[in-house]
């Protein structure tokens, strides 16, 4: 079978396959637990929470009630489970109020009841309920500093857990003695449920000292009340051996590797050899892009790690240390750095998108880097290197019409990247 003639359409088809494979409506129903003799209460939050709630309603025949929180625009029509919408990635009062109601709804449960916790990436910001001695503004200042400094997601969530009244196992502890069954859409490298949405139903192995060390490592300025609280034993989270968590169970209903595998199947069907590089790629977006450019050029010139036509497929979560004033997210920054490193050689094209449809801001999921991207940009008077230095990859790809705009995907299995090497040019 000949290689695809239209690289843009081919790369978009790979991304669409990844999104389809991560649809909660497809993945969640098979993991539903048996109904209890008592009440079933649904709680949770994240970018996939609305779709997960709708899937539960469609397949649960017994009594059902509850509340989940998703980003604005990510809600779904439901009848028995309330879906509240709130801001992401910066928490807002709507998320705080909904999280407080969610926590209060767990009062008075018994061993005969069941808590279904629907958790996905984004839940940390959406279920933002500060510890009683802190304010939402305190949490917002800390979140902003963590997002700007280039910290990894596990570091960000370590701090968030210790400042929260609901995360780091506290949600499940509040439900005790009722059993908790957490259904999780993973968006983190390694699928660690203690990291996804800051682990509201999972015992936390990290400590408040770890949280303080992260703030110090990245030189993040935080309010006095935050540091004072982290120095207090009151900020410590429930640990994995906490008896209140003994009846809390976790099931990963979909994970990034499954999305990558689905895109690889589409590539094979198109006559292109997929090279799966895994879902644990981390590091600065521009540095990862330079390394991947070298790999793609090696494939084009030397047939390693695969002979063209081939496509390098990867997931994970890169980071951006913000030095400029642009709004381009980590995937667009990756795509721009990759385009600069490739310089149009060998007809190599790529797509880099966040599967939640939000690459830093809601205007795009990511972007396509094509062999003529730099030339088209130059014809428009755009300086690719200057825009990259200003963390403004969004402006670059918007001007070219090469942003990938999906709108709300209602799922989240992290970054998706595919680099297509077509063969002899």
Order of alpha helices (4+ residues) and beta strands (2+ residues): alpha-alpha-beta-alpha-beta-beta-alpha-beta-alpha-alpha-alpha-alpha-beta-alpha-alpha-beta-alpha-beta-beta-alpha-beta-beta-alpha-beta-beta-alpha-alpha-alpha-beta-beta
